[in-house]
Amino acid sequence: MALDDELKQGLEERKNHAQYRSRRITESAQGAEIIIDGKQVINFCSNDYLGLANHPEVVKAFKEAADVYGVGSGASHLINGHSRLHHQLEEALAEFTGRPRALLFSTGYMANLGVISALLGKGDHVFEDRLNHASLLDAGLLSQARLQRYQHNDINDLKNKLTTSKGKRKFVVTDGVFSMDGDLACIEGLSTQAQKYDAILMVDDAHGFGVLGKKGGGVVEHYELGIEQVPILMGTLGKAFGTFGAFVAGSETLIETLIQQARSYIYTTALPPAIAAATLASLNLVKKDNWRREKLIALIDHFRTGAKQLGLALMESATPIQPLIIGENSKSVELSEALLGSGVMVSAIRPPTVQEGTARLRITLSAAHTEEQVDRLLDGLERYAQT
């Protein structure tokens, strides 16, 4: 069978199972309202949790830096792509997270691949939550360490696996906030078990960084933990921070080791310096604008209260990620399309991103939303989700 014929067959199977994904064209900046496919809609599927992606101060910082540094960085960090702005951002992120050093990566996916593949190999063991992000699972496989997945947030299952492990080096790896369910990892329990069995805990706080904690320090601040309990912290900058890229924060020795050994750091072009400048501006807003997190908490409570009154079975989540389980793939797509027709955009998430039978609407809230916009979403759910 020719390659195209074989691939077409696979695409048809996706369509038949309502798993086919299609891209839509966005024609505006990210925000509470966007223009997509030529239509203005209220946006409930962005990870721009604090509404900073189009903030004037962030945009201004980007433009001013581009005037000085241009657009492209020109090379990898270890050649001549590491600008003063990159360096300043790393120092600022280290200070913000309360760690000696931080290292920028071009994406969260690359950060996770870089850390795990650099620090683990044959003879080592890595233990991951079953609902971890794909980048963490892929990194575990790529590292050639023995990968074991424990039941979601099940400390006893992890303990049982750690008890019998004979790995030379052992890592426990988890999301801080699980991106499809919106719940938090039991970081305190994971840390206790990791320390008891001489393992290292790594937390991917992509969806908690900037959102959780009084100052936006993420899940580790939320649980009041430090580098002793969570030696390796990864955070992304393209969600609550509204820009792009990622970082890993930890000890001096950890960061120097990653600079020398993390292939996804060494062998890729550095982020544009203007992105670093924009992120420095957004970091300042994250630190000083506590009202954004306060408003977000209020909107989450408003939405969940309204959904309960409608009898909608939301998953347990106190984060901006509010999943509504639909079950069938086709029904989740139909509901998403119906909402879009009424001017409300919410993505349908289907397998293999989530488990079979758990297709859902992944509703995400932002500090940029108003209560009136959330009420529009609730009106749409009342009209279409219960038919």
C-alpha positions in Angstrom: 0.0 0.0 0.0 1.4 3.4 -1.0 2.1 5.7 2.0 -0.6 8.3 1.1 -3.2 5.6 0.8 -2.2 4.1 4.2 -2.2 7.6 5.8 -5.6 8.4 4.3 -7.0 5.3 5.9 -5.8 6.4 9.3 -7.3 9.8 8.8 -10.7 8.3 7.9 -10.6 6.1 11.0 -10.1 9.3 13.1 -13.0 10.9 11.4 -15.2 7.9 11.9 -14.5 8.0 15.7 -15.0 11.7 16.0 -11.3 12.2 16.8 -10.3 14.3 13.8 -8.8 17.6 14.8 -9.1 20.8 12.7 -7.3 24.1 13.0 -9.2 27.4 13.2 -7.8 30.7 12.1 -7.4 33.4 14.8 -7.4 36.9 13.5 -6.9 38.9 16.7 -4.8 39.1 19.8 -5.6 36.6 22.6 -8.1 38.0 25.1 -11.5 37.4 26.6 -12.9 37.9 23.1 -11.2 37.0 19.9 -12.0 36.9 16.2 -11.8 33.3 14.9 -12.7 32.2 11.4 -13.9 35.8 10.9 -16.4 35.7 13.8 -16.0 37.5 17.2 -16.5 35.0 20.1 -16.0 34.9 23.8 -12.9 32.8 24.4 -13.1 30.1 27.0 -10.3 27.8 25.7 -7.2 29.8 26.1 -4.5 29.3 28.7 -4.0 33.1 29.1 -5.1 32.8 32.7 -4.2 36.2 33.9 -5.0 38.1 30.7 -1.4 39.2 30.0 -1.0 38.0 26.4 -2.0 41.3 25.0 -1.2 43.6 28.0 0.0 47.0 26.8 3.1 46.9 29.1 4.1 43.4 27.8 3.6 44.4 24.2 5.6 47.7 24.7 8.5 45.8 26.2 8.5 43.4 23.2 8.5 46.2 20.7 11.2 48.2 22.4 13.5 45.1 22.7 12.9 44.2 19.1 14.1 47.7 18.1 17.4 47.0 19.9 17.9 43.2 19.4 16.0 42.5 16.3 13.6 39.6 16.0 15.7 36.4 15.8 18.3 35.4 18.4 20.5 34.1 15.6 22.0 31.0 17.4 21.8 28.7 20.3 22.5 29.9 23.9 25.9 28.3 23.8 27.0 30.0 20.6 26.0 33.7 20.7 22.2 33.6 21.1 22.3 34.2 24.9 21.5 37.9 25.2 21.6 40.1 28.3 17.8 40.0 28.3 17.8 36.2 28.5 20.3 36.4 31.4 18.2 39.0 33.2 15.1 36.9 32.9 16.8 33.8 34.2 18.0 35.7 37.2 14.6 37.2 37.8 12.9 33.7 37.6 15.4 32.3 40.0 14.7 35.0 42.5 10.9 34.7 42.0 11.0 30.9 42.6 13.4 31.2 45.5 16.0 29.0 43.8 19.7 29.6 43.1 19.5 29.3 39.3 17.0 29.1 36.4 17.5 28.1 32.8 15.4 29.1 29.9 14.1 26.6 27.3 12.3 27.3 24.1 9.2 25.3 25.1 7.9 23.4 28.0 8.1 20.2 25.9 11.8 20.8 25.3 12.4 21.6 29.0 10.9 18.3 30.1 12.7 16.3 27.4 15.9 18.1 28.3 15.8 17.5 32.0 14.7 13.9 32.1 16.9 12.7 29.3 19.9 14.5 30.6 19.6 13.2 34.2 18.3 9.6 33.6 19.5 6.7 31.6 19.7 2.9 31.5 19.6 1.4 35.0 17.6 4.4 36.4 13.9 4.4 37.3 11.3 7.1 36.7 7.9 7.1 38.3 5.1 9.2 36.7 1.5 10.0 37.4 -0.7 8.3 34.8 -2.3 11.6 33.9 1.0 13.4 33.3 1.5 15.6 30.3 2.6 13.9 27.1 6.0 15.7 27.2 6.8 14.1 30.6 5.8 10.6 29.4 7.8 11.0 26.2 10.8 12.2 28.2 10.7 9.2 30.4 10.7 6.9 27.4 13.4 8.8 25.6 15.7 8.7 28.6 15.8 4.8 28.4 15.2 4.6 32.1 12.6 2.2 33.3 9.3 4.1 33.2 6.6 3.1 35.7 3.2 5.0 35.9 1.4 5.1 39.2 -2.3 5.6 39.6 -3.4 9.2 39.5 -2.5 11.0 42.7 -2.2 7.6 44.4 0.5 8.0 47.0 0.2 4.4 48.2 0.6 3.1 44.6 3.8 5.2 44.2 5.1 4.0 47.6 4.6 0.3 46.5 6.6 0.9 43.3 9.3 2.9 45.1 9.7 0.1 47.7 10.6 -2.5 45.1 12.7 -0.2 42.9 16.4 -1.0 42.5 17.1 1.8 40.2 20.5 3.5 40.4 18.9 7.0 40.3 15.1 7.4 40.9 12.9 10.3 39.8 9.3 11.0 40.7 7.7 13.2 38.1 4.3 14.9 38.2 2.3 17.8 36.8 1.6 20.4 39.4 -1.9 21.1 37.9 -3.2 18.4 35.6 -4.0 20.1 32.3 -7.1 18.2 31.4 -8.7 17.6 34.8 -7.6 20.9 36.6 -6.8 19.1 39.9 -3.6 19.6 41.9 -1.0 16.9 42.5 -0.5 15.8 46.1 3.0 17.4 46.2 3.5 17.0 49.9 2.8 13.3 49.9 4.9 12.8 46.7 7.8 14.7 48.3 7.6 12.6 51.5 7.8 9.4 49.6 10.5 10.6 47.3 12.7 11.6 50.2 12.0 8.4 52.1 13.1 6.2 49.2 16.0 8.4 48.0 14.3 9.7 44.9 14.3 13.1 43.3 10.9 15.0 42.8 10.4 17.0 39.6 7.2 19.1 39.2 6.0 20.5 35.9 4.0 23.5 37.0 2.9 24.7 33.6 -0.7 25.4 34.6 0.0 26.5 38.2 2.8 29.0 37.7 1.5 32.5 38.0 -1.9 31.4 39.0 -1.5 29.6 42.4 0.0 31.0 45.5 -0.5 34.4 47.1 2.3 35.9 44.9 1.8 33.6 41.9 4.7 31.3 42.7 2.6 28.3 41.6 1.9 24.9 43.3 5.1 24.9 45.4 4.1 28.3 46.9 0.5 27.0 47.3 1.8 24.1 49.4 4.6 26.3 51.0 7.3 24.0 49.8 10.9 24.8 48.9 13.8 23.4 46.9 14.4 20.7 49.6 11.0 19.2 48.9 10.9 19.9 45.2 14.5 20.0 43.8 13.5 20.4 40.2 10.8 22.8 39.1 9.7 23.4 35.6 7.4 26.3 34.6 6.1 27.6 31.3 5.8 31.2 30.2 3.1 30.9 27.5 0.2 30.4 29.8 -0.4 32.7 32.9 2.6 34.8 31.9 1.1 35.4 28.4 4.4 35.1 26.4 6.4 32.1 25.3 9.0 29.6 26.4 9.8 27.7 29.6 12.3 27.4 32.4 13.8 25.0 34.9 14.7 26.2 38.3 16.9 24.5 40.8 20.4 24.3 42.3 23.5 25.7 40.8 24.8 22.2 40.1 21.6 21.1 38.4 21.5 24.1 36.1 25.1 23.8 35.1 24.6 20.1 34.4 21.6 20.9 32.1 23.7 23.5 30.3 26.3 20.8 29.6 24.0 17.8 28.9 20.4 18.8 28.0 20.3 18.2 24.2 17.0 20.2 23.8 18.8 23.2 25.3 22.2 22.8 23.6 21.0 22.1 20.1 18.3 24.6 19.4 18.0 28.3 18.7 17.5 30.6 21.7 14.2 32.4 22.2 14.0 35.8 20.6 15.4 38.4 23.1 12.2 40.4 22.7 10.3 37.5 24.2 12.6 37.6 27.2 11.9 41.4 27.6 8.1 40.8 27.3 8.3 38.1 30.0 10.2 40.4 32.3 7.4 42.8 32.0 4.7 40.1 32.6 6.7 38.8 35.6 6.5 42.3 37.1 2.7 42.3 36.5 2.3 38.8 38.0 4.1 40.0 41.2 2.3 43.3 41.7 -1.2 42.6 40.3 -2.6 40.3 43.0 -6.1 41.4 42.0 -5.8 39.3 38.8 -5.6 36.1 40.9 -8.3 37.3 43.2 -10.6 38.1 40.3 -9.8 34.7 38.8 -10.7 32.9 42.0 -14.0 34.9 42.1 -14.9 34.0 38.5 -14.1 30.3 39.1 -16.5 30.3 42.1 -19.1 32.2 40.1 -18.9 29.7 37.3 -19.0 26.6 39.5 -21.9 28.0 41.5 -23.9 28.6 38.3 -23.0 25.2 36.9 -24.1 23.5 40.1 -27.5 25.3 39.9 -27.9 24.0 36.4 -27.1 20.4 37.5 -23.9 20.2 35.4 -21.4 17.6 36.6 -18.1 19.5 36.6 -15.0 17.7 37.7 -13.5 18.8 41.1 -11.2 21.7 40.3 -10.3 25.0 42.0 -8.1 26.1 39.1 -9.0 28.0 35.9 -9.3 24.6 34.2 -13.0 23.5 34.5 -13.7 20.2 32.7 -17.2 19.2 31.8 -17.3 15.5 31.0 -19.5 14.6 28.1 -18.4 11.0 27.4 -19.0 10.4 23.7 -16.6 12.0 21.3 -19.3 13.0 18.8 -21.5 14.6 21.5 -18.6 16.7 22.8 -17.9 18.0 19.3 -21.6 18.8 18.7 -21.8 20.7 22.0 -18.6 22.7 21.2 -20.0 23.6 17.7 -23.4 24.6 19.2 -21.7 26.9 21.7 -19.5 28.4 18.9 -22.6 29.1 16.9 -23.9 31.2 19.8 -20.7 33.1 20.1 -18.9 31.1 22.8 -15.8 29.2 22.1 -14.9 26.1 24.1 -12.8 23.2 22.8 -13.9 19.6 22.7 -11.1 17.4 24.1 -11.2 13.8 23.0 -9.0 10.7 23.1 -6.1 10.1 22.8 -5.6 13.4 24.8 -7.9 12.0 27.4 -9.0 8.4 28.2 -11.7 6.7 26.2 -15.2 7.5 27.3 -14.1 10.8 29.0 -14.4 13.3 26.1 -15.1 16.7 27.5 -15.4 20.4 27.2 -12.2 21.9 28.6 -13.5 25.3 29.9 -10.7 27.7 30.9 -11.3 31.0 32.7 -9.2 34.1 32.7 -8.9 37.2 34.8 -9.8 39.1 31.6 -13.3 37.6 31.6 -16.3 39.4 33.1 -19.1 37.9 35.1 -21.4 38.8 32.2 -19.3 36.7 29.9 -19.3 33.8 32.3 -23.0 34.1 32.4 -23.1 33.9 28.6 -21.2 30.6 28.9 -23.7 29.3 31.5 -26.6 30.3 29.4 -25.2 28.4 26.4 -24.5 25.3 28.6 -28.1 25.4 29.9 -29.4 25.6 26.4 -27.2 23.0 24.7 -25.7 20.7 27.3 -29.0 19.5 28.6 -30.6 18.7 25.3 
